[in-house]
Amino acid sequence: MADACFAHPRLAAIYDPLDPDRSDLDAYLGIAEEFGARRVLDIGCGTGVFALLLADRGIEVVGVDPARASIDVARAKPGGDRVRWICGDVAALPPLRADLATMTANVAQAIADPDAWRMTLRGAHAALRPGGHLVFETRDPAARAWEEWTRENSHRVTEVPGVGSVETWVELTEVSGPLVTFRGTYAFAADGQVLTSESTLRFRDRDEVESDLVAHGYVVREVRDAPDRPGKEFVFLAQRP
């Protein structure tokens, strides 16, 4: 089940204005070009920012996400009709023979349940053509990113066109082994409504991720540093033989 920040229609509608800097996607666009990808599966596509950037470059894109509200936002954007949007998970995809499958913006960490993670790796493998690549990022647990997830560090007020002022902040609620849970709060000045979204992420170390990939039939070709967050994240490039 998707978190409320993606699944609640009112929160999905403001997701992009609250996070307008998507320069993190530049590295993924570069990888798509590096591999000469003509067909891409965007797993956890959310509101469709990356899928639409790919479509603008003439790439055939399938975007899949379990959050109906986010898919609706993506489909309504200019150019949304150029992407095939699927509400669900990768287990239900038809054979795609994709050149590249991606999980951007730490989507891999949001798949915290071990069974769901294994299902995702199997589904992506089945969707790729032989020789196709799976690329995703995950935070390095050693960097302990969650220690900065406080109200003091995250509090801000954003003017959203057509919506008004929205006050937001995040608070860490629990750290239990590799699982980190936090709560996002969204206060709408227009009518006083306050919504919250609970999220749990799994922090996997490099060895765990590589072992999972190999166990599901991938060859790990390279592990890169995230260019926009050096020393804080791993970018895995795995290939279906």
Secondary structure by P-SEA (a helix, b strand, c coil): ccccccccaaaaaaccccccccccaaaaaaaaaaacccbbbbccccccaaaaaaaaabbbbbbbbccaaaaaaaaacccccccccccccccccccccccccccccccccccccaaaaaaaaaaaaaaccccbbbbbccccccccccccccccccccccccccccccccccccccccccbbbbbbbbbbcccbbbbbbbbbbbbbcaaaaaaaaaaaccccccccccccccccbbbbbbbcc
